[in-house]
Amino acid sequence: MEQLQELKRRLEEEELNLEQRVGLLNHGLSRALNMAALQTDGGALTHVKSQLYLSGVLSHCVQVLSLEPRRLRGHWSAAATLAHLTSSCCVGVEPGKHSEAFHRLFLPSVVDGLLSLAGQLMRRAECVSLLRKVMDSVGWLLRAQPQLSSQVLSSVHYEQIQMCDDVSVSLLCVQLWNQTCTSTRDFLSGLSDDSVLLLLNEAVCQLAVSADSTVGGASVRLILLMANQQELRVHRLLLSFRGLDSLLDKDWRGRGFDEDMDQLITFIQSDKSTAGFSQASTERVRAACVIQAAWRSYQTRRRVKSLNRAVSTLQRRYRARRRQQQRHREAQQWEEELKYQVCVRRQQARREFHQKQRRLLQLLPADQVQSYLQECERRAAVVIQSFWRGFRERRRYNDTHLHTLRHAHTQQQAARTLQRAVRCFLQKRRAAKAPPLTPFWIGQNGLTDSRRVELKRQVEEYISLHPSSRVSRQECERLHEEVQLLLLAELQRGDHQRTEALLAHTHTQLELLRDAPPLSVVTATDAESFLSPSGPIAARARDAHNAALQASRLPWWRTLGETAGVDTFSSAHLQELEAELGGLFVGGFSKVSETDGLNL
């Protein structure tokens, strides 16, 4: 019982999707039935089934079986297993005081859910075995509860199953009633004439429409089983199907069940001359013929219409598939052409590079070729190593930084949560301790005429005691000009002081440059003393140092013919700096380069 309560709680409380719900129901029902079957007590299985019904677990099963087809798509096997387990649990239940609700409400809902699932499986050709399993579940339920036969025959879902043109589906329907009639000897006694007539109509319709010998033999055996149970009643109802004996003799002779067919023909033709047909039965037969003709014409039109729709659908899908293949081929050709162009251009660039390198090697002396090639290999190795180390460090930094960010984000969220809770707690406590505020209008009678006169008198007395100082427009303009002159003088004095401070700082830097030691004996402390706090100076020194490093890495043939130009540019640049600083610049080109390197 604890397992059933736990199963019910999980079904009602947990947020489960359809797949999890069906799996939980299948597992729970199978486990409960297996444990009850292993017990030696004969009433344990009945007790478990009754508890499944009373606890509402079977109601959850019926809800799942009655879902829409789009929600059950992809879960047909699990749904068929659930249908089989639900049918088994409904057989042998002792509902007790809920007997009326069980037989009038619950069992019809179970039958409707099983037939709905069978109708959905009937439309899928790959689910024939699952359809057989569901129909066996319906037959098992009918054999235990024969009063449900009238509901099955009048069900909309069962009518849709009967209309299916598949031979296997028709055979399943006929075998369902064959097994029910065989297992229950008084099956027809609990059915009304309309239900028996519907059952006979299904068997005769299969004989008239189907051409399969298996379906025909099963239909003939069904009619014989019904005749064996209630001969007079079935014979009276068979008189409504005029021409059935001739149909059997003409269309079904030599199909492998001649003995059963002869027995049925003999049964139909017995007392046929004395029975006679009344006017009502004749009208009934005529109406049945009209209905059958209308149904056959409707079925034929539907087949023709569906055939046209199928042809148009096939053509549309074929054209779409062909257009897709054409676009794929064009995209593939374009990609191949692009790859070919890339390969060609890469090969041309490689060829030009090798030709250029060959021409340069021809210009070099023979004793310098080997050293030049070794230098090229060394630089290539340095580039590869620098790229690999940069990639490795970036990846390591990203991993560490991501972990740090996640940890910091978690801490921030926790801190926000704690702060929010504390603020809410403090706000509630302050609100509870604070006395209620009295509205400002409570206890006030308003402003009377005497009070208004008294306030006006007080205002006039204050104005007379504190007269406002009136200033002319000329006086305001004069004061404004004086303020502007004072502000301008203050700004000029600040600029002059800033200029003097900058010149003093420049003289200090120049004195440091004069006394600077050479780079061969400089220490870390000496290097830090030459770092400039000025942003423009540091940027200029960094650019000069980078230019010197790039120039030092160039091959010797790239620097040919550039020494004179560099010296001319350096001397001209030094003259401009000396003129700009007013004779304060001291030092040569080498001193500036060394200082720039230290500023870095």
Salt bridges, closest charged atoms under 4 A:
GLU6 OE2 - ARG9 NH2 2.40
GLU13 OE1 - ARG9 NH1 3.26
GLU14 OE2 - ARG10 NE 3.42
GLU68 OE1 - ARG70 NE 2.80
GLU100 OE2 - ARG104 NH1 3.17
ASP112 OD1 - HIS157 NE2 3.78
ASP165 OD1 - ARG303 NH2 3.26
ASP193 OD1 - ARG233 NE 2.87
ASP193 OD2 - ARG236 NH2 3.71
ASP245 OD2 - LYS272 NZ 3.21
ASP249 OD1 - ARG253 NH2 2.51
ASP262 OD1 - ARG253 NH1 2.62
GLU283 OE2 - ARG286 NH1 2.87
GLU335 OE2 - LYS339 NZ 3.78
GLU375 OE2 - ARG378 NH2 2.53
GLU375 OE2 - ARG379 NE 3.13
GLU393 OE2 - ARG396 NH1 3.43
ASP449 OD1 - ARG452 NH1 2.80
GLU454 OE1 - ARG451 NH1 3.60
GLU461 OE2 - ARG457 NH1 2.90
GLU475 OE2 - ARG478 NH2 2.17
GLU477 OE2 - ARG473 NE 3.54
GLU482 OE2 - ARG478 NH1 2.66
GLU490 OE1 - ARG493 NH2 1.98
ASP495 OD1 - ARG498 NH1 2.80
GLU500 OE2 - HIS496 NE2 2.38
